[in-house]
């Protein structure tokens, strides 16, 4: 049971890190698009919301 708990925790940490990294990437792309005065639709159809 302990192994399963550790494996679950490690997987959860990995998913959380990927979520955070992709959020930063989307934020950077949105800033770039705004600076270049691009149409918001050019940034993709799914824009994540901030969790902060």
C-alpha positions in Angstrom: 0.0 0.0 0.0 2.9 2.4 0.8 4.3 2.0 -2.8 1.0 2.9 -4.3 0.7 6.0 -2.2 4.2 7.1 -3.1 3.6 6.4 -6.8 0.3 8.4 -6.7 2.0 11.3 -5.0 4.9 11.4 -7.5 2.4 11.3 -10.4 0.3 14.1 -8.9 3.5 16.2 -8.5 4.4 15.6 -12.2 0.9 16.5 -13.4 0.9 19.7 -11.3 4.3 20.7 -12.6 3.1 20.2 -16.2 0.0 22.2 -15.5 2.0 25.1 -14.1 4.5 25.0 -17.0 1.7 25.0 -19.6 0.0 27.9 -17.8 3.2 30.0 -18.0 3.6 29.2 -21.7 0.0 30.3 -22.4 0.5 33.5 -20.4 3.7 34.2 -22.3 1.9 33.7 -25.6 -1.0 35.9 -24.5 1.5 38.7 -23.6 3.3 38.3 -26.9 0.0 38.5 -28.8 -1.1 41.6 -26.9 2.3 43.3 -27.5 2.0 42.5 -31.2 -1.6 43.6 -31.3 -2.7 40.2 -32.7 -6.3 39.1 -32.9 -7.1 37.2 -29.7 -8.5 34.4 -31.8 -4.9 33.7 -33.1 -3.9 32.5 -29.6 -5.9 29.4 -29.8 -9.4 28.3 -29.0 -8.7 27.3 -25.4 -7.3 29.9 -23.1 -6.6 28.7 -19.6 -7.9 30.6 -16.6 -5.6 31.7 -13.8 -5.7 29.6 -10.6 -4.3 32.5 -8.5 
